[in-house]
Amino acid sequence: QVQVAESGGGLVQAGGSLRLSCTTSGLPFNSYNMGWFRQAPGKERETVSCLSPRGYTTYYSDSVKGRFTISRDKAKETMYLQMNSLKTEDTAMYYCAAGVDLRSGSYCTGPGANNLWGQGTQVTVSS
């Protein structure tokens, strides 16, 4: 059974930092493109950042470039999202997904299968 789980969300003041983690089970983590997505209340889900299995290809949305860093630890089979210089507009539910469609660092979209998504972790940035 495939499971995807995020952790690390919380409440932080603007300008602060958080690190999200994502672990999986039931799938070959080190063979999958992985990604972070977010959805704020009343808004559509958006792609935040994606990463290829060996880290050679990355994607960042324009809104987080230069502030967020995606990474993965092969041995721990864990993906991270280091979020610095957080802004109030970063407030959202953040989701991890496995098997994202990542193309040359310019395009990334989430998987269609529901079981490749985590349940989400809330990030709230206060002013």
C-alpha positions in Angstrom: 0.0 0.0 0.0 1.4 3.4 -1.1 1.6 6.1 1.6 2.8 9.6 1.3 3.2 11.8 4.4 4.2 15.3 5.0 5.4 16.9 8.3 6.9 20.1 9.5 4.2 22.7 9.0 3.3 25.2 11.6 2.9 28.9 12.5 5.7 31.3 11.8 6.2 35.0 11.5 6.8 36.7 8.2 10.5 36.5 7.4 10.9 33.3 9.3 11.8 29.8 8.1 10.3 26.3 8.1 11.4 23.0 6.7 8.9 20.5 5.5 9.6 16.8 5.1 8.0 14.1 3.0 8.3 10.4 3.4 6.8 7.6 1.4 6.3 3.9 1.7 5.2 1.2 -0.8 6.9 2.8 -3.7 10.5 3.1 -5.0 11.2 6.6 -3.7 14.6 6.9 -5.3 13.1 6.3 -8.7 10.3 8.8 -8.6 10.1 12.5 -9.4 8.8 14.2 -6.3 7.1 17.5 -5.8 5.6 20.0 -3.4 2.3 21.7 -4.0 0.1 24.1 -2.0 -3.4 25.3 -1.9 -4.6 28.4 -0.1 -8.3 28.9 0.9 -10.3 29.9 -2.1 -7.5 29.3 -4.5 -6.5 26.6 -6.9 -3.7 24.2 -6.0 -0.4 25.4 -7.4 2.9 23.7 -8.0 5.6 24.9 -5.6 8.7 22.9 -6.4 9.7 19.5 -8.0 12.8 17.4 -8.1 14.0 14.5 -10.2 15.3 11.3 -8.5 19.0 12.2 -8.6 18.3 15.9 -8.1 19.5 16.9 -11.6 16.3 18.6 -12.6 14.4 21.0 -10.4 11.4 23.2 -10.8 10.4 26.2 -8.8 7.4 28.4 -9.2 8.3 32.1 -9.7 6.7 33.0 -6.4 9.2 30.9 -4.4 12.4 31.1 -6.4 15.3 32.3 -4.3 13.4 31.6 -1.1 12.6 27.9 -1.1 15.0 25.0 -1.7 13.9 21.5 -2.5 16.1 18.5 -1.7 16.0 14.8 -1.1 18.0 12.3 1.0 18.4 9.0 -0.9 19.4 7.1 2.2 16.5 8.4 4.3 14.1 8.3 1.4 12.9 11.7 2.4 12.2 14.9 0.5 12.5 18.3 2.0 11.4 21.8 1.3 13.4 24.5 3.1 11.3 27.6 3.2 13.1 30.9 4.0 12.0 34.5 4.0 8.4 33.4 4.4 5.6 35.8 3.4 2.0 35.9 4.5 1.1 34.9 0.9 2.9 31.6 1.5 0.1 30.6 3.9 -1.5 27.4 2.6 -1.9 23.7 3.0 1.3 22.1 1.5 1.1 18.7 -0.1 3.8 16.3 -1.1 3.3 14.1 -4.2 5.2 11.2 -5.8 5.4 10.5 -9.5 5.0 14.1 -10.6 5.3 15.0 -14.3 8.6 17.1 -14.3 9.9 18.3 -17.6 13.3 20.0 -18.0 12.8 22.2 -15.0 10.1 24.3 -16.7 7.0 22.4 -16.1 5.8 20.3 -13.2 2.3 18.9 -12.5 1.0 16.5 -9.9 0.0 12.9 -10.4 -3.5 11.9 -11.2 -3.7 9.0 -8.7 -5.0 10.1 -5.3 -2.8 7.6 -3.4 0.4 9.4 -4.6 -0.6 12.5 -2.6 -0.1 13.1 1.1 -2.7 14.5 3.4 -1.1 17.9 3.7 0.6 20.0 6.3 -0.6 23.5 7.2 1.8 26.4 6.9 0.6 29.7 8.4 2.7 32.8 8.1 1.6 35.7 10.3 2.4 39.4 9.7 
